[in-house]
Amino acid sequence: MIDYLSIDKIFFTIFGYPMSYIEFIGTVLYLLSVWLIARRNLLTWPVGIVSVLLYMSLFYQIRLYSDALEQIYYLGAGVYGWIYWSQARQGNLIITNVNYSKTRSVIIYLIVTAVLSLLLGVIMSHIHEWAPKMFKEAASYPYMDAATTSMSFVAMWLMARRHIESWFYWIVVDLIGIWLYYVKNVKFISLLYIILLVLAVIGFNNWRKALLRSKI
């Protein structure tokens, strides 16, 4: 079973691209979780947790260490979101209102994102020197990877709290991810991010409509 978690364990080949089991299953589940959260469906959290565990292993194997670290945070946020959303649900459809953050809060979120990006970028630039037994090679694109990771941290928190600004963060992350995963040769994930970009726009629109309905 462990062999199937290896990036080298190929499930099938499509257009000359070797698709690993871990990349395919993790990506399908991740895509499903985003579709569910765009619809404000509680099942997004358990589905997302399984995807997170698979991606944690995948990103570690391709030396995107910030992304691997990001999955640990996602795991905790997924459990928190599952509990938080469960407190206000009817069937599977979340019925509580989404919200806009206050201007002051948005500024704080942006500052936190910038500081986290810089600090994480510095750490990941040197982590192979500080912990060579665990990180045997230098991180790829450490600052860009750190930026998307930091933005994802903030976006996940905003999403768990049902703040609509989370979708703006996800749109930026998706745009960067399309390029980053393509150059790292996990092209199926790059394709996923194109789909995620579309879903982020749809998700924002769905949440915006829900917000407008709550004010009627």
N, C-alpha and C positions, 0 to 999 in steps of 0.2 A: 504493500500500500504506500509505503514511504517513497518508493521509486516514482510513483505517479506525481509526487510533489516536486520533482526535479524539472527544471526548465528544459532539460535535455530529453525528457521522456515525451516523444512525439505522438500526438493523437492522430493527426492527419496532416496532409500537405495541400495547400490551396494556392494556385497560381505561383508555385515554386516556393511558397513560404511555409516552413515547418511550424505547425501549430502544436504547442505542448498542451497536455491535459490541464495543467494548472492555469495557464493563460486563458484557455478557452472557457473552462468552467467558472473561474473567478470573474471573468469579464461578463459572461452571460448573467451570472447572479448579481453582479454590480449594476448592470444595465436594468435588470428587473427591479432592483431596489430603488433606483432613481425614478423609474416609471411609477412605482408605487407611491413614492414620497410626493411626486408631482400631483398625484391624486389624493394626497393626504390620507393614505392608507396605512394602518398600524403594522401590517405585515412587512413594511419596508425594513423595520429594525432587525428581526431575526434573519431575514434573507441577507441583509447587509452585513451582519456579523459573520456569517459563513464566508462571504466574499472577502471580507477584511482579513480573515485568517489565511486565506489562500494568497492574497496579494502581499501580505507581510512576508511570506516565504519567497515569493517571486521577486520582489524588489530587492531583497537581501542578496539573492543570487546574481542579479544584474548590477549590483553595486550602486543602486540608488538608495543610499542609506537613509537620507531624510524621508523618502517615501516609505521606507520600511518602518521608521520610527513613527511616522504619521499614522500607520495602521494600528499601532498600540493605542494611540489617542482615540482613533475611530472606534476601537473596541469598547473603550470606556464610555465614549459619547453615545455609542449605539445602545449600550445597556441603560444609560441615563435617559436617552430619548424614548426608549421602549417604555420605561416606567412612567416618565412624564406625560407622554401621549396617552398611556393607558388610563390615566386619571380623568381624562375628558374624552370619552369615546362613546359611540353608539353603534354596535355591530363592529364593522371594520373601518367605518368612515369617521375620521376625526371631525368633530362638529364645533370645536372651539375656534375662536377668531384668530387669524394671523394679525400681526401688528407691525407698524413701522417703528424703528428705534428713534429716540430723541436725537436732535442734532448733536448735542454734547456727547452722547453715547457713540454716535457714528465717528466723531473725531477721535475718541478714545480707541475705538476699534482699529482705526487706520494707524494710529501711533503704535499700538500693540503689534499690529501686523508688521510694520517697518522694523521695529526693534527686534522682534522674534526672527525675522528674515536675516538680519545682519548677524545676530548672535549665532543662529543655527548654521549660517553659511560659514562663519569662522570655525565653528566646531567641526563641521563636516569636512572642511578643507584640510584639517590636521588629524582627524580621528584615526586614520591608518597609521599615523606616527605614535599616537598616544595609546592605542589598543591594537597593536599589529597582529596579535593572535586571533582576534575576532574579526578585524577588518584588514585583510591581507593586501588589498589594493586600494589606491586612492579613489575617492568618490568621483563620480562623473558629474560635471556641471553642478558643483556643490552649492553655489549661490542661487542659481535659478531653481534648483531642486528645493532649496531651503525656502525660497520665496513662495513657491506654489504650496509647499507644506504648511507654511505659516498662514497663508490665506485660507487653506483648507481647514486648519484648526479653528480659525475665527468663524468661517462659514458653517462648520458643523455645529458650533455652539449656538449660533444664530438660528440655525435650522431646528435644533432640538428645542429651542425656546419659541419657535414658530415666528421668527422675525423675517419679513419678506426680503430684507437686504441680503440675506444669505444667497439668493439667486444671483445678485450682481457679482459677488465673490466667485461663485461657481463658474460664471461665464468667463471671467478672466482666467481662472485656473484651467478651464477647458481649452481656451485658445492657446495657452502656453503648452499644455499637455499634448495637443495634437502634434506640435513640432518636436517636443522633447522625446516622446516615445517613438516617433518615427526614426529619429537619428540614433536611438538606442536599439533599433531593430526589433522592437516588440510592436510590430505594425498593426496587429489586431487590436491592441490597446489604443493605438493612435486612431484607428478607425472608430473605436468605441468613443473616444473623446469628441469626434465629430458628431456622433449621435447624441452624446451627453450635452453638447452645446445646444443642439436643437431642443432637447428635453428641458434644458435649463430655461430657455426662452418660453417654452410651453408652461413649465412649472411656475415661472414668475407670473405669467398671464393668468393661470388658474388661481394662484394665491391672491393676485390683485382683485380678481372677480369676487373671491370669497370675502376679501376685506371690504369691498364696496357693498356687497350684500349685507354685511354685518352692520353697516352704517345706515341702512334704509329703515 
